[in-house]
Amino acid sequence: MTLSLNNLHPAKGSKQKKKRVGRGPGSGLGKTAGRGTKGQKSRSGYSRRRGFEGGQMPLQRRLPKRGFTNPFKKRWVEVSLSKIEANFNSGDEVSPEILHEKGLIKKVNHDVVVLGNGDITKPLKIMAHRFTKSAKEKIEKAGGTALLITKQ
């Protein structure tokens, strides 16, 4: 059988009539319109709150609370050498503030770590809170300096 305009039809079960509720007993959804009798859910304007279980203690309050967030956690912002190479010229000074201005890092208040991803050919003076071993080697090989920022 070939497909042509005269024998096109939708897949079985894909087309359903719109449910018309509250239109008399003959429709099968008259009177209470499929809502049952009485109760909060049968009223107009009802909307359930997320997590509400009809007055029963909700699951998120029944379960024990575990773990905590360490407020003194060290947060690092990573910058790869390939990004520094692409955004700076030879002899430039690179610091967290300058990286933030150029849009390479989002937050200045986190410590910056320079990763050794990619290569660097320009001699740059890079200041960061931490350098990976490979990053430091690549920077010094290119004739630049890797300066550690220490906090008092």
Secondary structure, DSSP 8 states (H G I E B T S, - for coil): ----GGG----TTS-------SS-GGGSS-TTTTS-SSSGGGSTT----TT--TTS--HHHHS-------TT---EEEEEHHHHHHH--TT-EE-HHHHHHTTS-S-SSSEEEEE--S---S--EEEESEE-HHHHHHHHHTT-EEEE----
